[in-house]
Amino acid sequence: MKTSRKRVTFLLGWLQAALLVATASAAGDADQTILPHAKQEPGIWRYTFTRPADGWFRPDFDDGSWQEGEGGFGTKDTPNTRVGTVWNTQEIWLRRNFTFDRPVDGELYLLLHHDEDTEVYLNGTLAAKATWFNTDHDLLPVSAAAAATIKPGRNTIAVHCRQTYGGQYVDVGLVAIHENRWTRERAWQWYRSQPWPCGFNYVPANAISYTEMWMPYNFEPERIDRELQLAEGLGLNCLRVVLPFVVWEHDPDAFKKRLDVFLDICDRHGIKVMFALFDDCVFGPISDPVYGRQPEVVEGWYANGWTPSPGHSIVRDSKQWFRLRECVRDVVGSFKDDPRVWVWDLYNEPTNGRLGDVSIPLVEKVFAWAREVDPDQPLTIGQWNGNGALNQVIYRNSDVITFHDYGSAEHLTKHIADLKQHDRPLINTEWLNRGRGSLVATCLPVFRRENVGCLHWGLVNGKTQTDLNWGHRPGQPEPKVWQHDLYHDDCRPYDEEELELFRRVIAEGKQ
């Protein structure tokens, strides 16, 4: 297929690929492990299943009557755990002394695997709390007060975990990390300088995927302008859209001209743009997109023509990643100081589409490539599942914390409480699934009350058929309630009361 893109010679491409593979990720090389977690190096803890006396978390507390056991603590049928000591009661209290022979070099984080609610103390000072549960060791920042107590010599860590149902487990480590990202102060200054962000994920009604949205045969500025006028009427002030690698690679210059046109339309409607560069999601048979005319709609199949970006074959082949680096540097570099661009969401739902952990090294690389360009806008990747290894990379590299949550208002509230411990601005980049209880009436007020930005899915239903449920196939019964979107493909509202709530809540956010 003919392309206007400058061709990179075979030899140069392979040299770039070899250099990319040979260069280890700098992130993590300078980490300072202060206390290993159980999967790294099982340690001996003092523990009790009986509520201890007050002050149980202080360094001078007498735990001589407590039992001794190897970490971690839980039941052996809890997935992805290393159980050294069985814990099958409702609560457990843990203590451990550890020595550290040099000053802390970096920001302090807990590596916490918990099921369920947990609180951790360092030298008698509350370091962090976590609710709900996770499925691997996630990074959780240590409070400034607790971090100040860590010193060379003897230190004490104390943990309390409460379990209600299902699997149970608790284990914790401690690490110091050199952060290559915005400071918390810069992130908060950026967030507070703007109105409360409330927006949507955007795919125009005439596109079956983001690939088709940006194809020259289907890119329709007039339609985009008409649909974004609906968003402006509600007061929505930001949107998120994925940029397909396959379209960029075919003709970078033409693609960026379309981006510029799109940004102009958004700007006219008072909408800032969050660009997402890569995406692992698959809803149909396409795992490797192609440049050209995209599939026709299959009635009754949710997003049957959806395409990941860059495609699963490239994600699995690190020798091809030099092509992705060129894309990141070109696209981010071209718009790195453009005030119309709001945030760079570098990778949507990495590891999705049954890719597994092969995406995680690429996530590290994408952050590093974008940092090389040094954009004015913040970088982020959304936390969307319980993959601890992935979330560690996300949390340590994101300037602002973004996340997905398609659960109820109660679930959303707990999720926000956990993420607030990162002490960075929070923006939800995907929500609204009516069949699962993620509702405008209940969730939108939570976002506003907590001052958490939010971008629901989506605006106008169309060829993606996102009124259907995830996984819906032809012949299955119609869902009792439509899943996403605010408008039909002809721009008729689904529910006027929902639209009025958006108008009212967004107006309150401007006050």
Disulfide bonds with the S-S distance in Angstrom:
none
